[in-house]
Amino acid sequence: QYKFRDLTIEELKNVSKTYPNFTFSMNTYTFKDGSQKDLLNFSGTVPVKYGNSYNIPICLWILDSHPFAPPICFLKPTANMGIAVGKHVDARGRIYLPYLQNWSHPKSTLVGLIKEMIAKFEEELPLYSLSSSDAARQSELLSYIAKITEGETDMKSRSKSGGRNEGCFNKITVVGAGDLGIACVLAIAAKDVADKVVLLDLSEGAAKGGTMDLEIFAVPNVEISKDFSASADSKVVVLTVNSLGNAQTYLDVIQSNVDLFRGIVPAVSHYSQNAVLLVASHPVEVMTFVSWKLSSFPKSRVIGVGANLDSERFQYMLTNLLKAEVMAKDAWVVGEQGEDKVPSWTSCNVVANETEAMAARNSREKVANRAMEVLKGKGQRSWSVGLSVADLADSIVKDKRKVHSVSTLAKGCCNINSEVFLSLPCILGTSGVIEMVRLEEDPLVQEKLQSSAGSIHDLQQQLKL
């Protein structure tokens, strides 16, 4: 089932000649997202000189897109060896090297990788000897790791695109080549979030306007395509498209967007089955719900840009304009984009008595109201939303575990019982929403969120999905 069987066999022959102690087998590898695949792996020892000579046991898993994708590498310590976590090795024994990050066929080879591995291990030995009691605990740990061997989810191993994008590690696709789509591409490229950015231009005819300029000035690592398969194996897919039809009513406009998404979301979901869908189309709460339904993705991997931009601006104003830095770190704009958004907090300072608590709350509300008034005049330009999208994509792709106010499924929060998406503070990582951060109990905020949820749910009930 290896796409480039002959090249892979040739590589393994070279390894066998140089390191004859390695053994080869086919085993099931479990990726970080729980998916599994039968992969070729080989294990053995590599000679390392660190004062004395050591034989360091390693195991390399060869992806089915090899040699266009790097192997997944682990130490394979025995029960009396402990893993020395360092620059090139994590606590699970996963090996990280510049050679892997810069992998490029035909320059990169397995033999070359092993040689760099030896060189790095001679700078910093990755294993150490354990005492007998530590060895017993290590044996239990190794047994556990053997059952759930995890690696970074490598999209290339499950590519359906026939190897078209095999060389990418972090890939982001932006759907829609309007002003917002191009702003997202430029912001993502400027922040160096991804190794490759694909702009899916779904408009009819030849490239024109902004897309033509992107081609003329050759922005690095940006590809423009009209083919959905170009999006294959993206870690994040950003949806920016909005219908420009002749709809007369607000409901007609949204239904037109739904019809547009019906031809887009299943396609990008098919080519990037483990991606996070990041929705920037309007109205963001409804279109995030629509994307969730059309993709069949878990709720954690479908989020809207929501009030991320407003929250970042809100916190900036509190800190820099109103000098309320202590308040800013726990301050968020939540709810529905537009006039119905509301400031909220994720914690409050402990005070000595009820009188002080009331005074602190009143002071905080005054500052928050001043900041929200300033926010009203700011608006949201394409480039500012693009920066917000890049900020979110950065937290997802790089697994930053940073808190953002994003549109997420709000059912179960603040006594909301319907399937609606509202902006709430969430911790974001490679799997999307890792955890929702609990808001401070505030009757006015809860009432506002419940009101937004009711109106959004009523609107969704009128749509034809």
C-alpha positions in Angstrom: 0.0 0.0 0.0 3.0 2.3 -0.1 2.6 4.9 -2.8 6.2 4.9 -3.8 7.1 1.3 -3.1 10.3 1.1 -5.2 11.8 4.2 -3.7 11.0 3.0 -0.2 12.5 -0.4 -0.8 15.7 1.2 -2.2 15.9 3.3 1.0 15.5 0.3 3.2 18.2 -1.6 1.4 20.6 1.3 2.0 19.8 1.3 5.7 20.3 -2.5 5.9 23.8 -2.2 4.2 24.9 0.6 6.6 23.3 -0.7 9.8 22.9 -4.5 9.4 21.6 -4.9 13.0 18.2 -3.3 12.1 15.1 -5.5 11.8 12.0 -4.7 9.7 8.3 -5.5 10.4 4.8 -4.3 9.7 2.9 -3.1 12.8 -0.1 -0.9 13.7 0.7 2.7 14.5 -1.7 4.7 16.6 -1.8 8.4 15.8 -2.5 11.1 18.3 -6.1 11.5 17.1 -6.7 7.8 17.8 -6.7 6.7 14.1 -4.5 3.7 13.2 -2.6 2.5 10.2 -0.4 -0.5 9.4 3.1 0.9 8.8 6.5 -0.5 8.1 8.9 0.1 10.9 12.4 -0.8 11.7 14.3 -0.9 14.9 17.8 -1.5 16.1 20.7 0.3 17.8 22.9 3.2 16.6 26.5 3.6 18.0 27.0 6.8 20.0 30.3 8.0 21.6 29.7 10.0 24.7 32.9 9.4 26.7 32.2 5.7 26.4 30.6 4.0 23.5 26.8 3.3 23.8 24.3 1.5 21.6 21.1 3.6 21.5 18.0 1.7 20.6 15.6 3.4 18.2 12.5 2.7 16.2 11.5 4.4 13.0 8.0 4.3 11.5 7.9 4.7 7.7 4.8 6.6 6.5 3.1 5.3 3.4 4.0 8.5 1.5 7.7 7.9 2.1 10.2 9.2 0.9 8.3 12.4 0.4 7.4 12.5 4.1 9.8 12.0 7.0 9.5 8.9 9.3 8.2 9.1 12.8 11.1 8.4 15.2 11.2 7.1 18.8 13.8 5.9 21.2 13.2 2.3 22.3 14.7 2.1 25.8 14.9 -1.1 27.7 13.5 -1.5 31.2 16.8 -0.3 32.8 17.1 2.8 30.7 15.5 6.2 31.4 14.7 8.9 28.8 16.7 12.1 29.2 14.2 14.7 28.0 16.1 17.4 26.1 16.3 19.5 23.0 15.7 16.6 20.6 13.7 14.1 22.7 10.4 14.4 24.6 9.2 12.5 27.6 7.6 9.7 25.4 10.9 9.2 23.6 9.7 11.0 20.4 12.7 12.2 18.5 12.8 15.7 17.0 15.6 16.8 14.7 16.2 19.7 12.2 16.7 16.9 9.6 13.1 15.8 10.1 11.7 19.4 10.0 13.6 20.1 6.8 12.9 16.8 5.1 12.9 17.0 1.3 13.3 14.2 -1.2 15.7 13.3 -2.7 18.1 15.3 -0.6 16.9 13.7 2.6 17.5 10.0 3.2 17.0 7.5 6.1 20.8 6.9 6.3 21.4 10.7 6.4 18.7 10.9 9.2 20.4 8.2 11.3 23.8 9.9 10.9 22.4 13.2 12.1 20.6 11.4 15.0 24.0 9.9 16.0 25.6 13.3 15.9 22.9 15.0 18.0 22.9 12.1 20.5 26.7 12.5 20.9 26.1 16.1 21.9 23.3 15.2 24.4 22.9 11.6 25.4 19.2 10.7 25.2 19.2 7.8 27.7 20.6 7.1 31.2 20.8 4.0 33.4 18.1 3.5 36.1 18.3 2.0 39.5 16.5 -1.4 40.0 13.4 0.3 41.6 13.2 2.9 38.9 13.7 0.2 36.3 10.5 -1.6 37.6 8.5 1.6 37.1 10.1 2.2 33.7 9.0 -1.3 32.7 5.4 -0.5 33.5 5.7 2.8 31.6 7.2 1.1 28.5 4.4 -1.5 28.6 1.8 1.3 28.6 3.5 3.3 25.9 3.8 0.2 23.7 0.0 -0.2 23.8 -0.8 3.4 22.9 2.3 4.5 20.9 1.4 8.0 19.9 2.9 10.4 17.4 1.9 13.7 16.0 -1.0 13.1 13.7 0.7 13.1 10.3 -1.8 14.0 7.7 0.4 12.8 4.9 0.1 9.2 6.0 -3.6 9.3 5.2 -3.6 11.5 2.1 -6.2 10.9 -0.5 -4.6 13.2 -3.0 -2.1 10.7 -4.5 0.9 12.4 -3.0 0.3 15.9 -4.4 1.1 17.7 -1.2 3.4 15.2 0.5 6.1 17.7 1.5 4.1 19.9 3.9 4.1 19.7 7.7 1.8 22.5 8.6 -0.6 23.4 5.9 -3.6 25.8 6.0 -6.2 26.2 3.3 -8.2 29.4 2.9 -11.5 29.0 1.0 -12.6 32.1 -0.9 -10.5 34.6 -2.8 -12.3 37.8 -1.9 -10.8 40.6 0.2 -11.2 38.6 3.4 -9.7 35.4 2.0 -6.7 37.2 0.6 -6.3 39.1 3.9 -6.2 35.8 5.7 -3.6 34.4 3.4 -1.3 37.4 3.8 -1.7 37.5 7.6 -1.0 33.8 7.9 2.0 34.1 5.7 3.2 37.2 7.5 3.0 35.5 10.9 4.7 32.4 9.5 2.0 30.1 10.9 2.2 27.4 8.2 4.7 25.8 5.9 2.2 26.2 3.1 -1.0 28.2 2.5 -3.4 27.2 -0.2 -5.9 29.7 -1.4 -8.9 28.0 -3.0 -10.3 30.5 -5.5 -13.9 29.2 -6.3 -14.8 32.2 -8.5 -15.5 31.5 -12.2 -13.0 32.5 -14.9 -9.3 33.2 -14.7 -7.5 34.6 -11.7 -8.1 38.3 -11.3 -7.7 41.1 -8.9 -6.0 40.1 -5.6 -5.3 36.5 -6.7 -3.5 37.7 -9.8 -1.4 40.0 -7.6 -0.5 37.1 -5.4 0.7 35.2 -8.4 2.6 38.2 -9.9 4.5 39.0 -6.7 5.0 35.3 -5.8 4.2 35.3 -2.0 6.4 32.5 -0.6 4.7 29.2 0.2 1.3 30.3 -1.1 -0.5 28.2 -3.8 -3.6 29.4 -5.6 -5.9 26.7 -6.9 -9.4 26.0 -8.1 -9.2 22.3 -7.3 -10.4 21.0 -3.9 -7.8 18.3 -3.9 -5.1 21.1 -3.4 -6.5 21.4 0.1 -5.7 17.8 1.1 -4.2 17.2 4.5 -4.7 20.7 5.8 -4.4 21.2 9.5 -6.8 24.2 9.4 -9.3 25.1 6.7 -10.5 28.7 6.9 -13.9 29.4 5.3 -14.3 33.0 4.2 -16.8 32.7 1.3 -20.1 34.6 1.3 -22.7 34.4 -1.4 -23.1 37.4 -3.6 -26.5 36.4 -5.0 -29.6 38.5 -5.5 -31.3 37.5 -2.2 -34.0 40.0 -1.0 -34.4 39.1 2.7 -31.8 38.4 5.4 -33.1 34.8 5.6 -32.6 34.5 1.8 -29.0 35.8 2.2 -28.2 33.2 4.8 -29.9 30.4 2.9 -27.8 31.4 -0.2 -24.7 31.0 2.0 -26.0 27.6 3.2 -26.4 26.5 -0.4 -22.9 27.7 -1.2 -21.5 25.8 1.8 -23.3 22.6 0.8 -20.9 22.4 -2.1 -17.8 23.3 -0.2 -17.7 21.9 3.3 -18.2 18.2 2.4 -15.4 18.5 -0.2 -12.8 20.1 2.1 -13.8 17.7 4.9 -13.2 14.8 2.6 -9.7 15.9 1.7 -8.7 17.0 5.2 -10.5 14.6 7.5 -8.6 15.7 10.6 -8.6 19.4 10.0 -10.0 22.1 12.2 -12.7 24.1 10.4 -12.3 27.8 11.1 -15.4 29.8 9.9 -15.1 33.5 9.1 -18.2 33.8 6.9 -21.3 35.7 7.9 -23.3 35.4 10.1 -20.5 33.5 11.8 -22.6 31.8 14.5 -25.1 30.3 11.9 -22.4 29.4 9.4 -20.3 27.7 12.0 -23.4 25.6 12.9 -24.0 24.8 9.2 -20.3 23.8 8.8 -20.6 21.5 11.8 -23.7 19.8 10.4 -22.3 19.5 6.8 -18.9 18.2 7.9 -20.0 15.7 10.5 -16.8 16.7 12.4 -16.8 16.6 16.2 -17.9 20.0 17.8 -14.3 20.6 19.0 -13.0 20.8 15.4 -15.6 23.3 14.1 -15.2 26.9 15.4 -16.0 30.4 14.3 -13.8 33.4 14.5 -16.6 34.8 16.8 -15.5 37.6 19.1 -11.7 36.9 19.1 -10.9 40.2 17.4 -13.3 42.1 19.8 -11.8 40.4 22.8 -8.2 41.1 21.8 -9.1 44.8 21.2 -11.1 44.9 24.5 -8.1 43.5 26.5 -5.7 45.9 24.7 -7.9 48.9 25.6 -8.2 47.9 29.2 -4.4 47.5 29.5 -3.1 50.3 27.3 -5.8 53.0 27.3 -7.6 52.5 30.6 -4.6 51.2 32.5 -6.6 48.3 34.0 -4.1 45.6 33.3 -5.3 43.3 36.2 -8.8 43.3 34.8 -7.7 42.7 31.2 -6.3 39.3 31.7 -9.7 37.9 32.6 -11.8 40.0 30.3 -13.6 38.7 27.3 -16.2 39.7 24.7 -18.7 36.9 24.4 -22.0 36.0 22.8 -23.1 37.0 19.3 -21.1 39.1 16.8 -22.5 42.6 16.3 -24.6 44.7 18.7 -25.5 41.8 20.9 -22.0 41.0 22.1 -21.3 41.5 25.8 -18.3 41.9 28.1 -17.7 39.1 30.6 -15.0 37.8 33.0 -13.5 34.4 33.7 -12.5 35.2 37.3 -12.8 37.8 39.9 -10.6 39.1 42.7 -11.4 37.8 46.2 -12.5 40.6 48.5 -13.0 40.9 52.2 -16.7 41.6 52.3 -19.8 42.1 50.3 -19.5 45.9 50.2 -16.0 45.7 48.7 -17.2 43.1 46.3 -20.0 45.4 45.1 -17.6 48.4 44.8 -15.1 46.3 42.8 -17.9 45.0 40.5 -19.2 48.6 39.9 -15.7 49.9 39.1 -15.0 47.0 36.7 -18.3 47.6 34.9 -17.6 51.3 34.4 -14.2 50.5 32.9 -15.7 47.8 30.7 -18.5 50.1 29.5 -15.9 52.7 28.5 -13.9 50.1 26.6 -17.0 48.8 24.9 -18.0 52.3 23.8 -14.6 52.7 22.2 -15.0 49.3 20.5 -18.2 50.4 18.8 -16.3 52.9 16.6 -13.6 50.5 15.4 -15.4 48.3 12.9 -13.9 45.2 11.4 -12.0 45.6 8.1 -10.9 42.6 6.1 -7.3 43.0 7.1 -8.1 43.1 10.8 -10.3 40.0 10.6 -7.4 38.4 8.6 -5.0 39.1 11.5 -7.5 37.6 13.9 -7.8 34.5 11.8 -4.0 34.2 11.7 -3.9 34.5 15.5 -6.4 31.6 15.9 -4.7 29.5 13.3 -1.4 30.0 15.1 -2.8 28.8 18.4 -4.3 25.7 16.7 -1.4 24.7 14.4 1.3 25.3 17.1 -0.8 23.8 19.9 -0.4 26.9 22.0 -3.2 26.1 24.5 -4.1 29.8 24.5 -7.5 31.1 25.4 -9.6 32.8 22.7 -13.2 33.9 22.6 -14.5 31.9 19.6 -17.8 30.6 18.4 -18.3 27.1 19.8 -21.3 24.9 20.5 -22.9 26.6 23.5 -25.4 23.8 24.4 -25.2 23.1 28.1 -23.6 26.5 29.0 -25.6 29.2 30.8 -28.8 27.0 30.6 -28.7 27.0 26.8 -30.4 23.8 25.6 -30.4 24.3 21.8 -27.6 23.5 19.3 -26.3 27.0 18.7 -22.8 28.5 18.4 -21.8 31.5 20.5 -18.5 33.1 21.3 -17.1 31.8 24.6 -13.6 31.7 26.0 -12.0 28.4 24.9 -8.5 26.9 25.1 -7.4 26.1 21.6 -4.9 23.5 20.4 -4.2 21.1 17.5 -7.6 19.4 18.0 -9.5 22.7 18.1 -11.4 23.5 21.3 -9.6 21.6 24.1 -11.7 23.1 26.9 -14.2 25.8 27.5 -13.2 28.3 30.2 -15.9 28.9 32.7 -17.4 32.4 32.9 -18.0 34.2 36.1 -21.7 33.9 37.0 -23.4 37.1 36.0 -27.2 37.2 35.5 -27.0 40.0 32.9 -24.5 38.1 30.8 -26.4 34.8 31.1 -29.6 36.6 30.0 -27.9 38.1 27.0 -26.4 34.8 25.9 -29.8 33.0 26.3 -31.5 35.7 24.3 -28.9 35.4 21.5 -29.2 31.6 21.6 -33.0 31.8 21.2 -32.9 34.2 18.2 -30.1 32.2 16.5 -32.0 28.9 17.0 -35.2 30.4 15.6 -33.3 31.5 12.5 -31.6 28.1 12.1 -35.0 26.4 12.2 -36.0 28.2 9.1 -33.0 27.2 7.0 -32.9 24.2 4.6 -29.9 22.1 5.3 
